[in-house]
Amino acid sequence: MDALAMALHTVLYSNSFAEVVIKNADMGGDCDTVGAIAGQIAGAIYGIDSYMLHLYSQMDDCKKERYEVFLKAFKLA
């Protein structure tokens, strides 16, 4: 319950996906769970933008060319 409340709080008081990510990363504690919840909510609100695509391109899986599922999901959206 606390993770959901904290995630909703960070999304409510943010203006972009990047701001949500930064607030959750700086939070400490159980920031991975809160960040996962807040990231899903922020993604639903703000959608996929160039910043999110940049974050995905920095991931290890993208460097190993295993991001076909993400690209298919992006095309469907």
DATA-V55551 format. One record per backbone hydrogen bond with DSSP energy under -0.5 kcal/mol. CO is the residue of the C=O (numbers start at 1). NH is the residue of the N-H. If there is no record, write none. Layout:
co	nh
CO	NH
CO	NH
This chain:
co	nh
1	5
2	6
3	7
4	8
5	9
6	10
7	11
8	12
9	13
11	14
16	20
17	21
18	22
19	23
20	24
21	25
22	26
23	27
24	28
29	31
30	34
31	35
32	36
33	37
34	38
35	39
36	40
37	41
38	42
39	43
40	44
41	45
42	46
43	47
47	49
49	53
50	54
51	55
52	56
53	57
54	58
55	58
56	59
59	63
60	64
61	66
62	65
67	71
68	72
69	73
70	74
71	75
72	76
73	77
